[in-house]
Structure formats: C-alpha cells, structure tokens
Amino acid sequence: MMAQQNTKKKLNKFDFSIFGDINKARPTLNGGVHTLQYRILRLFGMGLGLDQIIGTKASNGIQYTVGKNIGKQLVQKKIIVGKNKKELLASFVKAVINFKIGIPSIIKQNKNLPLIIRIDECINCSGMKNINRVICFYEAGIIAGVLSNIFNKKLDAIETKCNAKGDKYCEFKIIEN
Ligand SMILES: [Zn+2]
C-alpha cells in the first residue's frame, strides 16, 4: 500500500527520472522510439482509444494537459537549457528535433515570443490520411508547457493546421491565457 502511494506521488510529478537510464537499459535498441511504435501508442492508446472511452473533448484535454506538464518539466529539469530566452528557445528547437517530434520553425514572432510555430514531419501525424480534424493535442501541450516556462507566462498552443485535417504540416498559434 505504501509503495503504491509512493509510485502515485512520483507519477503525478511527471518526473522523467522514473524511467531510469533508457539508453543503458536498452543498449542494443538504443532506447529511441520507433515512429510506428510511437504512433500505435499515441494515436490508438492516448488518442483514439481515450476518445472512445471518455469522449473526444475530455480526451483532447487530457492529452494537452499531460503534454503541458511534460513541457514544463523539460525546462525545469534542464533538458532544455539556456542563459536567456533566446538560448532557451534555440534549445527548445534542438530538443524537438532530438526527440524526433518534428522539425520546428518559428513562423511569426512578437518581440521574443513566438506567435506561430510550424512543425514539419510531425511524429504524430505526418503523411496521415485526412480525418478532418487536428489531433496533436499532446504535442501542442508540450509546446505550451515549454514556452510558458521559458517566458514565465501562462501560454497556450492551439493547433490550427494538421496533417490529419489535410494540411502538409502542423502549425500552432501561441496565445496568452
Ligand atoms: Zn498535427
């Protein structure tokens, strides 16, 4: 009982250390995530699977919230690092590529704050059939979480373009909430 409570507490913090050293644990397979494997878990498990059980709106909200918490951790745990906002933003771009989430570009910027972020080759949806809706709520959450922490503002990322609704890339509008 006590052990279960401890595990629950740790998971609630979205602390990456719970995974251990995945490169050490999977020396032959290099710890990386295969795109197909990611999509099976992400789209069928976390996306469409959740939609079926709790409905699309609640599912989208959960995916976004999980992503946002993880995005915040990326900055807090210094996986995304920098001495100033410009360096942190550059580190964020690098991390999105390193994690193979996609190829990000900042399309529109206001002072230092990115207003529109485009993701090419999105791990979640690039090349996907058109299902007439945006689906990258988890990825939007990550972007919102990272940027909220970098700019110390409550920011949200709204996906406006998505491969899953027939676009050639994903695009996210950054807004203050
Ligand atoms: Zn998308």
Backbone and ligand atoms as CSV (ligand in chain L), in Angstrom:
chain,resi,resn,atom,element,x,y,z
A,1,MET,N,N,0.842,-1.210,0.000
A,1,MET,CA,C,0.000,0.000,0.000
A,1,MET,C,C,0.870,1.250,0.000
A,2,MET,N,N,1.856,1.214,0.893
A,2,MET,CA,C,2.768,2.357,0.997
A,2,MET,C,C,3.537,2.568,-0.318
A,3,ALA,N,N,3.998,1.438,-0.880
A,3,ALA,CA,C,4.767,1.507,-2.126
A,3,ALA,C,C,3.912,2.091,-3.254
A,4,GLN,N,N,2.637,1.682,-3.283
A,4,GLN,CA,C,1.721,2.184,-4.319
A,4,GLN,C,C,1.546,3.699,-4.206
A,5,GLN,N,N,1.428,4.165,-2.960
A,5,GLN,CA,C,1.249,5.609,-2.750
A,5,GLN,C,C,2.471,6.376,-3.238
A,6,ASN,N,N,3.657,5.803,-2.971
A,6,ASN,CA,C,4.887,6.464,-3.398
A,6,ASN,C,C,4.956,6.559,-4.918
A,7,THR,N,N,4.596,5.453,-5.589
A,7,THR,CA,C,4.632,5.425,-7.058
A,7,THR,C,C,3.686,6.480,-7.614
A,8,LYS,N,N,2.487,6.554,-7.015
A,8,LYS,CA,C,1.489,7.501,-7.481
A,8,LYS,C,C,2.012,8.936,-7.343
A,9,LYS,N,N,2.645,9.196,-6.234
A,9,LYS,CA,C,3.184,10.531,-5.977
A,9,LYS,C,C,4.234,10.894,-7.032
A,10,LYS,N,N,5.103,9.941,-7.318
A,10,LYS,CA,C,6.159,10.179,-8.304
A,10,LYS,C,C,5.568,10.431,-9.688
A,11,LEU,N,N,4.573,9.602,-10.089
A,11,LEU,CA,C,3.985,9.735,-11.416
A,11,LEU,C,C,3.262,11.065,-11.577
A,12,ASN,N,N,2.656,11.540,-10.467
A,12,ASN,CA,C,1.937,12.809,-10.542
A,12,ASN,C,C,2.855,13.974,-10.866
A,13,LYS,N,N,4.139,13.794,-10.587
A,13,LYS,CA,C,5.090,14.879,-10.835
A,13,LYS,C,C,5.616,14.861,-12.275
A,14,PHE,N,N,5.254,13.852,-13.060
A,14,PHE,CA,C,5.769,13.701,-14.418
A,14,PHE,C,C,7.296,13.791,-14.419
A,15,ASP,N,N,7.905,13.090,-13.450
A,15,ASP,CA,C,9.357,13.155,-13.291
A,15,ASP,C,C,10.013,12.102,-14.189
A,16,PHE,N,N,10.801,12.563,-15.162
A,16,PHE,CA,C,11.415,11.648,-16.118
A,16,PHE,C,C,12.352,10.635,-15.468
A,17,SER,N,N,12.867,10.945,-14.267
A,17,SER,CA,C,13.838,10.055,-13.630
A,17,SER,C,C,13.236,8.678,-13.330
A,18,ILE,N,N,11.899,8.600,-13.290
A,18,ILE,CA,C,11.233,7.322,-13.020
A,18,ILE,C,C,11.542,6.288,-14.123
A,19,PHE,N,N,11.874,6.747,-15.322
A,19,PHE,CA,C,12.178,5.836,-16.433
A,19,PHE,C,C,13.560,5.199,-16.296
A,20,GLY,N,N,14.422,5.751,-15.435
A,20,GLY,CA,C,15.797,5.279,-15.341
A,20,GLY,C,C,16.592,5.720,-16.553
A,21,ASP,N,N,17.730,5.092,-16.784
A,21,ASP,CA,C,18.556,5.426,-17.940
A,21,ASP,C,C,18.164,4.505,-19.097
A,22,ILE,N,N,17.291,4.995,-19.989
A,22,ILE,CA,C,16.743,4.109,-21.035
A,22,ILE,C,C,17.800,3.690,-22.054
A,23,ASN,N,N,18.842,4.493,-22.228
A,23,ASN,CA,C,19.914,4.098,-23.159
A,23,ASN,C,C,20.720,2.942,-22.584
A,24,LYS,N,N,20.938,2.974,-21.263
A,24,LYS,CA,C,21.634,1.879,-20.587
A,24,LYS,C,C,20.758,0.631,-20.551
A,25,ALA,N,N,19.463,0.844,-20.316
A,25,ALA,CA,C,18.533,-0.280,-20.183
A,25,ALA,C,C,18.290,-0.975,-21.522
A,26,ARG,N,N,18.466,-0.244,-22.628
A,26,ARG,CA,C,18.241,-0.817,-23.963
A,26,ARG,C,C,19.468,-0.566,-24.836
A,27,PRO,N,N,20.633,-1.122,-24.437
A,27,PRO,CA,C,21.873,-0.811,-25.153
A,27,PRO,C,C,21.850,-1.246,-26.619
A,28,THR,N,N,21.162,-2.358,-26.919
A,28,THR,CA,C,21.124,-2.842,-28.296
A,28,THR,C,C,20.157,-2.021,-29.134
A,29,LEU,N,N,19.047,-1.606,-28.514
A,29,LEU,CA,C,17.995,-0.907,-29.262
A,29,LEU,C,C,18.117,0.610,-29.153
A,30,ASN,N,N,19.162,1.070,-28.460
A,30,ASN,CA,C,19.470,2.497,-28.345
A,30,ASN,C,C,18.401,3.345,-27.670
A,31,GLY,N,N,17.461,2.718,-27.015
A,31,GLY,CA,C,16.491,3.485,-26.225
A,31,GLY,C,C,15.528,4.342,-27.014
A,32,GLY,N,N,15.803,4.597,-28.276
A,32,GLY,CA,C,14.970,5.501,-29.070
A,32,GLY,C,C,13.582,4.932,-29.332
A,33,VAL,N,N,12.684,5.795,-29.743
A,33,VAL,CA,C,11.318,5.354,-30.017
A,33,VAL,C,C,11.103,5.283,-31.517
A,34,HIS,N,N,10.696,4.130,-31.978
A,34,HIS,CA,C,10.379,3.958,-33.390
A,34,HIS,C,C,9.072,4.699,-33.694
A,35,THR,N,N,9.024,5.355,-34.852
A,35,THR,CA,C,7.846,6.175,-35.176
A,35,THR,C,C,6.553,5.358,-35.160
A,36,LEU,N,N,6.587,4.157,-35.731
A,36,LEU,CA,C,5.370,3.334,-35.767
A,36,LEU,C,C,4.906,2.982,-34.353
A,37,GLN,N,N,5.880,2.597,-33.513
A,37,GLN,CA,C,5.569,2.261,-32.128
A,37,GLN,C,C,4.949,3.466,-31.420
A,38,TYR,N,N,5.537,4.635,-31.636
A,38,TYR,CA,C,5.022,5.872,-31.038
A,38,TYR,C,C,3.581,6.101,-31.482
A,39,ARG,N,N,3.349,5.936,-32.781
A,39,ARG,CA,C,2.007,6.227,-33.310
A,39,ARG,C,C,0.954,5.245,-32.801
A,40,ILE,N,N,1.345,3.981,-32.666
A,40,ILE,CA,C,0.393,2.993,-32.143
A,40,ILE,C,C,-0.033,3.393,-30.732
A,41,LEU,N,N,0.960,3.707,-29.897
A,41,LEU,CA,C,0.655,4.090,-28.515
A,41,LEU,C,C,-0.042,5.445,-28.457
A,42,ARG,N,N,0.456,6.372,-29.237
A,42,ARG,CA,C,-0.008,7.761,-29.163
A,42,ARG,C,C,-1.401,7.904,-29.781
A,43,LEU,N,N,-1.584,7.367,-31.002
A,43,LEU,CA,C,-2.856,7.577,-31.703
A,43,LEU,C,C,-3.940,6.609,-31.250
A,44,PHE,N,N,-3.571,5.345,-31.088
A,44,PHE,CA,C,-4.587,4.359,-30.711
A,44,PHE,C,C,-4.781,4.322,-29.191
A,45,GLY,N,N,-3.703,4.478,-28.448
A,45,GLY,CA,C,-3.813,4.427,-26.989
A,45,GLY,C,C,-4.231,5.756,-26.413
A,46,MET,N,N,-3.393,6.748,-26.612
A,46,MET,CA,C,-3.622,8.048,-25.975
A,46,MET,C,C,-4.635,8.902,-26.737
A,47,GLY,N,N,-4.797,8.667,-28.038
A,47,GLY,CA,C,-5.706,9.493,-28.831
A,47,GLY,C,C,-7.061,8.843,-29.021
A,48,LEU,N,N,-7.191,8.030,-30.073
A,48,LEU,CA,C,-8.485,7.442,-30.427
A,48,LEU,C,C,-9.017,6.519,-29.324
A,49,GLY,N,N,-8.111,5.839,-28.626
A,49,GLY,CA,C,-8.522,4.950,-27.532
A,49,GLY,C,C,-9.215,5.722,-26.431
A,50,LEU,N,N,-8.593,6.822,-26.015
A,50,LEU,CA,C,-9.201,7.670,-24.978
A,50,LEU,C,C,-10.511,8.282,-25.479
A,51,ASP,N,N,-10.529,8.686,-26.761
A,51,ASP,CA,C,-11.750,9.277,-27.344
A,51,ASP,C,C,-12.943,8.343,-27.147
A,52,GLN,N,N,-12.699,7.052,-27.436
A,52,GLN,CA,C,-13.783,6.064,-27.350
A,52,GLN,C,C,-14.288,5.899,-25.919
A,53,ILE,N,N,-13.371,5.992,-24.964
A,53,ILE,CA,C,-13.750,5.734,-23.573
A,53,ILE,C,C,-14.373,6.956,-22.905
A,54,ILE,N,N,-13.772,8.112,-23.098
A,54,ILE,CA,C,-14.250,9.287,-22.345
A,54,ILE,C,C,-14.755,10.427,-23.230
A,55,GLY,N,N,-14.729,10.239,-24.548
A,55,GLY,CA,C,-15.193,11.285,-25.462
A,55,GLY,C,C,-14.038,12.163,-25.930
A,56,THR,N,N,-14.220,12.741,-27.118
A,56,THR,CA,C,-13.131,13.480,-27.768
A,56,THR,C,C,-12.681,14.697,-26.966
A,57,LYS,N,N,-13.629,15.453,-26.422
A,57,LYS,CA,C,-13.284,16.698,-25.731
A,57,LYS,C,C,-12.419,16.422,-24.498
A,58,ALA,N,N,-12.863,15.452,-23.689
A,58,ALA,CA,C,-12.103,15.106,-22.475
A,58,ALA,C,C,-10.748,14.520,-22.846
A,59,SER,N,N,-10.742,13.686,-23.879
A,59,SER,CA,C,-9.507,13.064,-24.351
A,59,SER,C,C,-8.502,14.131,-24.800
A,60,ASN,N,N,-8.985,15.089,-25.590
A,60,ASN,CA,C,-8.106,16.167,-26.058
A,60,ASN,C,C,-7.528,16.940,-24.880
A,61,GLY,N,N,-8.377,17.200,-23.889
A,61,GLY,CA,C,-7.955,17.949,-22.704
A,61,GLY,C,C,-6.893,17.209,-21.914
A,62,ILE,N,N,-7.068,15.897,-21.769
A,62,ILE,CA,C,-6.078,15.092,-21.036
A,62,ILE,C,C,-4.752,15.099,-21.784
A,63,GLN,N,N,-4.808,14.851,-23.092
A,63,GLN,CA,C,-3.576,14.819,-23.897
A,63,GLN,C,C,-2.825,16.141,-23.788
A,64,TYR,N,N,-3.579,17.241,-23.855
A,64,TYR,CA,C,-2.972,18.570,-23.807
A,64,TYR,C,C,-2.339,18.825,-22.435
A,65,THR,N,N,-3.066,18.453,-21.382
A,65,THR,CA,C,-2.571,18.686,-20.016
A,65,THR,C,C,-1.320,17.859,-19.740
A,66,VAL,N,N,-1.331,16.597,-20.161
A,66,VAL,CA,C,-0.135,15.750,-19.977
A,66,VAL,C,C,1.055,16.374,-20.708
A,67,GLY,N,N,0.834,16.772,-21.967
A,67,GLY,CA,C,1.899,17.395,-22.752
A,67,GLY,C,C,2.426,18.656,-22.085
A,68,LYS,N,N,1.521,19.458,-21.545
A,68,LYS,CA,C,1.909,20.733,-20.920
A,68,LYS,C,C,2.786,20.481,-19.683
A,69,ASN,N,N,2.387,19.502,-18.885
A,69,ASN,CA,C,3.196,19.153,-17.705
A,69,ASN,C,C,4.584,18.671,-18.119
A,70,ILE,N,N,4.636,17.868,-19.164
A,70,ILE,CA,C,5.926,17.359,-19.637
A,70,ILE,C,C,6.764,18.503,-20.199
A,71,GLY,N,N,6.142,19.387,-20.952
A,71,GLY,CA,C,6.849,20.547,-21.500
A,71,GLY,C,C,7.491,21.387,-20.402
A,72,LYS,N,N,6.748,21.604,-19.318
A,72,LYS,CA,C,7.278,22.382,-18.185
A,72,LYS,C,C,8.475,21.674,-17.570
A,73,GLN,N,N,8.357,20.331,-17.458
A,73,GLN,CA,C,9.464,19.544,-16.884
A,73,GLN,C,C,10.729,19.641,-17.736
A,74,LEU,N,N,10.542,19.721,-19.050
A,74,LEU,CA,C,11.711,19.789,-19.940
A,74,LEU,C,C,12.578,21.001,-19.605
A,75,VAL,N,N,11.931,22.084,-19.192
A,75,VAL,CA,C,12.688,23.288,-18.812
A,75,VAL,C,C,13.164,23.174,-17.363
A,76,GLN,N,N,12.253,22.752,-16.466
A,76,GLN,CA,C,12.606,22.663,-15.042
A,76,GLN,C,C,13.740,21.675,-14.790
A,77,LYS,N,N,13.743,20.568,-15.533
A,77,LYS,CA,C,14.783,19.536,-15.338
A,77,LYS,C,C,16.019,19.817,-16.185
A,78,LYS,N,N,16.017,20.966,-16.818
A,78,LYS,CA,C,17.178,21.444,-17.599
A,78,LYS,C,C,17.541,20.524,-18.769
A,79,ILE,N,N,16.516,19.913,-19.344
A,79,ILE,CA,C,16.723,19.195,-20.608
A,79,ILE,C,C,16.742,20.260,-21.717
A,80,ILE,N,N,15.923,21.296,-21.512
A,80,ILE,CA,C,16.006,22.498,-22.345
A,80,ILE,C,C,16.720,23.557,-21.516
A,81,VAL,N,N,17.869,24.010,-22.003
A,81,VAL,CA,C,18.702,24.908,-21.197
A,81,VAL,C,C,19.092,26.175,-21.976
A,82,GLY,N,N,19.477,27.190,-21.236
A,82,GLY,CA,C,19.931,28.427,-21.855
A,82,GLY,C,C,20.074,29.521,-20.815
A,83,LYS,N,N,20.963,30.461,-21.093
A,83,LYS,CA,C,21.202,31.549,-20.130
A,83,LYS,C,C,20.157,32.653,-20.284
A,84,ASN,N,N,19.509,32.680,-21.460
A,84,ASN,CA,C,18.474,33.700,-21.682
A,84,ASN,C,C,17.389,33.101,-22.585
A,85,LYS,N,N,16.350,33.911,-22.840
A,85,LYS,CA,C,15.204,33.405,-23.611
A,85,LYS,C,C,15.612,32.939,-25.012
A,86,LYS,N,N,16.535,33.674,-25.617
A,86,LYS,CA,C,16.969,33.334,-26.985
A,86,LYS,C,C,17.634,31.956,-26.997
A,87,GLU,N,N,18.515,31.722,-26.011
A,87,GLU,CA,C,19.205,30.425,-25.923
A,87,GLU,C,C,18.231,29.299,-25.575
A,88,LEU,N,N,17.288,29.608,-24.666
A,88,LEU,CA,C,16.291,28.598,-24.288
A,88,LEU,C,C,15.434,28.203,-25.491
A,89,LEU,N,N,15.084,29.201,-26.295
A,89,LEU,CA,C,14.273,28.950,-27.485
A,89,LEU,C,C,15.042,28.091,-28.496
A,90,ALA,N,N,16.335,28.389,-28.646
A,90,ALA,CA,C,17.185,27.600,-29.553
A,90,ALA,C,C,17.300,26.164,-29.035
A,91,SER,N,N,17.408,26.016,-27.709
A,91,SER,CA,C,17.487,24.696,-27.091
A,91,SER,C,C,16.178,23.921,-27.285
A,92,PHE,N,N,15.057,24.648,-27.240
A,92,PHE,CA,C,13.733,24.048,-27.464
A,92,PHE,C,C,13.642,23.488,-28.889
A,93,VAL,N,N,14.092,24.283,-29.858
A,93,VAL,CA,C,14.077,23.855,-31.270
A,93,VAL,C,C,14.921,22.580,-31.425
A,94,LYS,N,N,16.115,22.591,-30.794
A,94,LYS,CA,C,17.014,21.435,-30.861
A,94,LYS,C,C,16.371,20.197,-30.228
A,95,ALA,N,N,15.716,20.394,-29.068
A,95,ALA,CA,C,15.087,19.268,-28.351
A,95,ALA,C,C,13.967,18.641,-29.181
A,96,VAL,N,N,13.169,19.473,-29.860
A,96,VAL,CA,C,12.063,18.947,-30.687
A,96,VAL,C,C,12.627,18.059,-31.795
A,97,ILE,N,N,13.788,18.466,-32.337
A,97,ILE,CA,C,14.441,17.652,-33.375
A,97,ILE,C,C,15.064,16.395,-32.750
A,98,ASN,N,N,15.805,16.569,-31.633
A,98,ASN,CA,C,16.455,15.423,-30.970
A,98,ASN,C,C,15.459,14.359,-30.524
A,99,PHE,N,N,14.306,14.808,-30.012
A,99,PHE,CA,C,13.277,13.857,-29.592
A,99,PHE,C,C,12.496,13.317,-30.787
A,100,LYS,N,N,12.858,13.785,-31.972
A,100,LYS,CA,C,12.209,13.378,-33.229
A,100,LYS,C,C,10.710,13.661,-33.223
A,101,ILE,N,N,10.329,14.733,-32.517
A,101,ILE,CA,C,8.921,15.141,-32.534
A,101,ILE,C,C,8.601,15.727,-33.907
A,102,GLY,N,N,9.564,16.425,-34.492
A,102,GLY,CA,C,9.389,17.016,-35.808
A,102,GLY,C,C,10.449,18.070,-36.044
A,103,ILE,N,N,10.289,18.798,-37.150
A,103,ILE,CA,C,11.241,19.876,-37.466
A,103,ILE,C,C,10.511,21.197,-37.257
A,104,PRO,N,N,10.858,21.901,-36.177
A,104,PRO,CA,C,10.116,23.123,-35.864
A,104,PRO,C,C,10.680,24.372,-36.531
A,105,SER,N,N,9.802,25.285,-36.894
A,105,SER,CA,C,10.255,26.618,-37.295
A,105,SER,C,C,9.313,27.649,-36.686
A,106,ILE,N,N,9.925,28.746,-36.259
A,106,ILE,CA,C,9.130,29.843,-35.710
A,106,ILE,C,C,8.744,30.733,-36.876
A,107,ILE,N,N,7.452,30.774,-37.187
A,107,ILE,CA,C,6.962,31.459,-38.379
A,107,ILE,C,C,6.703,32.941,-38.102
A,108,LYS,N,N,6.155,33.226,-36.929
A,108,LYS,CA,C,5.831,34.614,-36.589
A,108,LYS,C,C,6.255,34.863,-35.159
A,109,GLN,N,N,6.876,36.004,-34.925
A,109,GLN,CA,C,7.401,36.290,-33.596
A,109,GLN,C,C,7.050,37.718,-33.194
A,110,ASN,N,N,6.740,37.909,-31.909
A,110,ASN,CA,C,6.428,39.230,-31.388
A,110,ASN,C,C,7.417,39.521,-30.267
A,111,LYS,N,N,8.296,40.488,-30.433
A,111,LYS,CA,C,9.430,40.701,-29.527
A,111,LYS,C,C,10.179,39.371,-29.447
A,112,ASN,N,N,10.236,38.748,-28.264
A,112,ASN,CA,C,10.899,37.443,-28.167
A,112,ASN,C,C,9.927,36.278,-28.258
A,113,LEU,N,N,8.651,36.585,-28.125
A,113,LEU,CA,C,7.669,35.500,-28.010
A,113,LEU,C,C,7.232,34.966,-29.380
A,114,PRO,N,N,7.422,33.648,-29.606
A,114,PRO,CA,C,6.928,33.079,-30.865
A,114,PRO,C,C,5.400,33.095,-30.887
A,115,LEU,N,N,4.828,33.476,-31.998
A,115,LEU,CA,C,3.371,33.536,-32.090
A,115,LEU,C,C,2.813,32.380,-32.905
A,116,ILE,N,N,3.599,31.947,-33.887
A,116,ILE,CA,C,3.186,30.792,-34.699
A,116,ILE,C,C,4.382,29.851,-34.852
A,117,ILE,N,N,4.158,28.596,-34.516
A,117,ILE,CA,C,5.212,27.585,-34.658
A,117,ILE,C,C,4.726,26.510,-35.623
A,118,ARG,N,N,5.584,26.219,-36.598
A,118,ARG,CA,C,5.246,25.186,-37.582
A,118,ARG,C,C,6.086,23.950,-37.275
A,119,ILE,N,N,5.471,22.775,-37.385
A,119,ILE,CA,C,6.211,21.515,-37.207
A,119,ILE,C,C,6.078,20.699,-38.484
A,120,ASP,N,N,7.214,20.483,-39.151
A,120,ASP,CA,C,7.237,19.595,-40.319
A,120,ASP,C,C,7.597,18.183,-39.854
A,121,GLU,N,N,7.180,17.205,-40.625
A,121,GLU,CA,C,7.465,15.788,-40.336
A,121,GLU,C,C,7.027,15.394,-38.923
A,122,CYS,N,N,5.864,15.861,-38.519
A,122,CYS,CA,C,5.342,15.591,-37.162
A,122,CYS,C,C,5.323,14.085,-36.878
A,123,ILE,N,N,5.876,13.705,-35.736
A,123,ILE,CA,C,5.953,12.289,-35.356
A,123,ILE,C,C,4.563,11.664,-35.242
A,124,ASN,N,N,3.579,12.493,-34.919
A,124,ASN,CA,C,2.233,12.004,-34.664
A,124,ASN,C,C,1.409,11.830,-35.940
A,125,CYS,N,N,1.548,12.749,-36.889
A,125,CYS,CA,C,0.533,12.781,-37.948
A,125,CYS,C,C,1.045,12.976,-39.374
A,126,SER,N,N,2.376,13.173,-39.585
A,126,SER,CA,C,2.814,13.437,-40.956
A,126,SER,C,C,2.472,12.258,-41.862
A,127,GLY,N,N,1.938,12.557,-43.031
A,127,GLY,CA,C,1.577,11.520,-44.003
A,127,GLY,C,C,0.268,10.814,-43.705
A,128,MET,N,N,-0.385,11.245,-42.640
A,128,MET,CA,C,-1.614,10.574,-42.219
A,128,MET,C,C,-2.786,10.896,-43.152
A,129,LYS,N,N,-3.753,9.995,-43.230
A,129,LYS,CA,C,-4.951,10.237,-44.034
A,129,LYS,C,C,-5.758,11.370,-43.407
A,130,ASN,N,N,-6.460,12.094,-44.271
A,130,ASN,CA,C,-7.258,13.234,-43.804
A,130,ASN,C,C,-8.487,12.745,-43.035
A,131,ILE,N,N,-8.543,13.062,-41.741
A,131,ILE,CA,C,-9.732,12.707,-40.951
A,131,ILE,C,C,-10.468,13.979,-40.513
A,132,ASN,N,N,-10.109,15.080,-41.180
A,132,ASN,CA,C,-10.813,16.358,-40.992
A,132,ASN,C,C,-10.793,16.932,-39.583
A,133,ARG,N,N,-9.725,16.668,-38.851
A,133,ARG,CA,C,-9.604,17.306,-37.523
A,133,ARG,C,C,-8.137,17.371,-37.132
A,134,VAL,N,N,-7.816,18.327,-36.283
A,134,VAL,CA,C,-6.453,18.387,-35.746
A,134,VAL,C,C,-6.363,17.343,-34.632
A,135,ILE,N,N,-5.183,16.755,-34.467
A,135,ILE,CA,C,-5.086,15.680,-33.471
A,135,ILE,C,C,-3.871,15.802,-32.540
A,136,CYS,N,N,-3.038,16.833,-32.741
A,136,CYS,CA,C,-1.779,16.871,-31.982
A,136,CYS,C,C,-1.908,17.657,-30.675
A,137,PHE,N,N,-2.835,17.243,-29.841
A,137,PHE,CA,C,-3.086,17.962,-28.583
A,137,PHE,C,C,-1.950,17.754,-27.585
A,138,TYR,N,N,-1.412,16.552,-27.549
A,138,TYR,CA,C,-0.284,16.265,-26.655
A,138,TYR,C,C,0.932,17.099,-27.061
A,139,GLU,N,N,1.215,17.137,-28.361
A,139,GLU,CA,C,2.348,17.902,-28.880
A,139,GLU,C,C,2.126,19.404,-28.656
A,140,ALA,N,N,0.879,19.867,-28.832
A,140,ALA,CA,C,0.547,21.276,-28.551
A,140,ALA,C,C,0.819,21.589,-27.082
A,141,GLY,N,N,0.450,20.643,-26.213
A,141,GLY,CA,C,0.684,20.821,-24.777
A,141,GLY,C,C,2.167,20.955,-24.458
A,142,ILE,N,N,2.979,20.118,-25.085
A,142,ILE,CA,C,4.435,20.194,-24.854
A,142,ILE,C,C,4.935,21.599,-25.221
A,143,ILE,N,N,4.518,22.075,-26.402
A,143,ILE,CA,C,4.950,23.405,-26.860
A,143,ILE,C,C,4.502,24.476,-25.852
A,144,ALA,N,N,3.234,24.394,-25.429
A,144,ALA,CA,C,2.703,25.384,-24.476
A,144,ALA,C,C,3.455,25.337,-23.146
A,145,GLY,N,N,3.741,24.135,-22.663
A,145,GLY,CA,C,4.437,23.978,-21.384
A,145,GLY,C,C,5.848,24.540,-21.427
A,146,VAL,N,N,6.560,24.206,-22.490
A,146,VAL,CA,C,7.942,24.693,-22.636
A,146,VAL,C,C,7.941,26.221,-22.717
A,147,LEU,N,N,7.095,26.775,-23.606
A,147,LEU,CA,C,7.108,28.229,-23.811
A,147,LEU,C,C,6.616,28.978,-22.572
A,148,SER,N,N,5.646,28.410,-21.857
A,148,SER,CA,C,5.160,29.049,-20.616
A,148,SER,C,C,6.302,29.196,-19.629
A,149,ASN,N,N,7.121,28.158,-19.519
A,149,ASN,CA,C,8.228,28.206,-18.574
A,149,ASN,C,C,9.368,29.111,-19.044
A,150,ILE,N,N,9.637,29.084,-20.333
A,150,ILE,CA,C,10.704,29.945,-20.862
A,150,ILE,C,C,10.340,31.423,-20.684
A,151,PHE,N,N,9.085,31.765,-20.992
A,151,PHE,CA,C,8.692,33.183,-20.975
A,151,PHE,C,C,8.008,33.598,-19.678
A,152,ASN,N,N,7.874,32.617,-18.753
A,152,ASN,CA,C,7.252,32.881,-17.464
A,152,ASN,C,C,5.881,33.548,-17.613
A,153,LYS,N,N,5.109,33.002,-18.569
A,153,LYS,CA,C,3.755,33.495,-18.844
A,153,LYS,C,C,2.850,32.285,-18.996
A,154,LYS,N,N,1.551,32.486,-18.773
A,154,LYS,CA,C,0.622,31.375,-18.999
A,154,LYS,C,C,0.254,31.351,-20.477
A,155,LEU,N,N,0.894,30.447,-21.207
A,155,LEU,CA,C,0.691,30.394,-22.656
A,155,LEU,C,C,-0.022,29.107,-23.061
A,156,ASP,N,N,-0.807,29.208,-24.115
A,156,ASP,CA,C,-1.416,28.019,-24.700
A,156,ASP,C,C,-1.016,27.918,-26.167
A,157,ALA,N,N,-1.019,26.695,-26.672
A,157,ALA,CA,C,-0.727,26.454,-28.084
A,157,ALA,C,C,-1.958,25.812,-28.717
A,158,ILE,N,N,-2.506,26.490,-29.712
A,158,ILE,CA,C,-3.705,25.983,-30.401
A,158,ILE,C,C,-3.274,25.470,-31.771
A,159,GLU,N,N,-3.549,24.217,-32.051
A,159,GLU,CA,C,-3.169,23.690,-33.366
A,159,GLU,C,C,-4.173,24.166,-34.418
A,160,THR,N,N,-3.666,24.861,-35.438
A,160,THR,CA,C,-4.549,25.410,-36.473
A,160,THR,C,C,-4.416,24.642,-37.795
A,161,LYS,N,N,-3.237,24.041,-38.001
A,161,LYS,CA,C,-3.040,23.213,-39.194
A,161,LYS,C,C,-2.508,21.866,-38.735
A,162,CYS,N,N,-2.933,20.802,-39.433
A,162,CYS,CA,C,-2.514,19.453,-39.024
A,162,CYS,C,C,-2.611,18.535,-40.244
A,163,ASN,N,N,-1.651,17.638,-40.364
A,163,ASN,CA,C,-1.704,16.652,-41.460
A,163,ASN,C,C,-3.026,15.883,-41.423
A,164,ALA,N,N,-3.552,15.659,-40.219
A,164,ALA,CA,C,-4.778,14.875,-40.069
A,164,ALA,C,C,-6.022,15.609,-40.546
A,165,LYS,N,N,-5.864,16.938,-40.839
A,165,LYS,CA,C,-7.015,17.617,-41.446
A,165,LYS,C,C,-6.668,18.099,-42.867
A,166,GLY,N,N,-5.662,17.454,-43.439
A,166,GLY,CA,C,-5.361,17.684,-44.847
A,166,GLY,C,C,-4.265,18.694,-45.121
A,167,ASP,N,N,-3.639,19.248,-44.074
A,167,ASP,CA,C,-2.537,20.188,-44.286
A,167,ASP,C,C,-1.238,19.419,-44.503
A,168,LYS,N,N,-0.207,20.142,-44.979
A,168,LYS,CA,C,1.071,19.480,-45.274
A,168,LYS,C,C,2.003,19.478,-44.061
A,169,TYR,N,N,1.610,20.161,-43.008
A,169,TYR,CA,C,2.416,20.258,-41.788
A,169,TYR,C,C,1.490,20.677,-40.646
A,170,CYS,N,N,2.021,20.662,-39.424
A,170,CYS,CA,C,1.229,21.125,-38.278
A,170,CYS,C,C,1.651,22.552,-37.934
A,171,GLU,N,N,0.700,23.351,-37.522
A,171,GLU,CA,C,1.008,24.720,-37.130
A,171,GLU,C,C,0.246,25.061,-35.848
A,172,PHE,N,N,0.936,25.756,-34.961
A,172,PHE,CA,C,0.376,26.058,-33.648
A,172,PHE,C,C,0.414,27.558,-33.400
A,173,LYS,N,N,-0.732,28.092,-32.983
A,173,LYS,CA,C,-0.840,29.509,-32.629
A,173,LYS,C,C,-0.597,29.619,-31.132
A,174,ILE,N,N,0.321,30.510,-30.734
A,174,ILE,CA,C,0.624,30.673,-29.308
A,174,ILE,C,C,-0.157,31.864,-28.773
A,175,ILE,N,N,-0.940,31.612,-27.717
A,175,ILE,CA,C,-1.739,32.716,-27.144
A,175,ILE,C,C,-1.562,32.769,-25.634
A,176,GLU,N,N,-1.742,33.963,-25.070
A,176,GLU,CA,C,-1.688,34.105,-23.609
A,176,GLU,C,C,-3.069,33.788,-23.061
A,177,ASN,N,N,-3.098,33.051,-21.936
A,177,ASN,CA,C,-4.432,32.739,-21.369
A,177,ASN,C,C,-4.663,33.419,-20.043
L,1,ZN,ZN,ZN,-0.890,17.646,-36.226
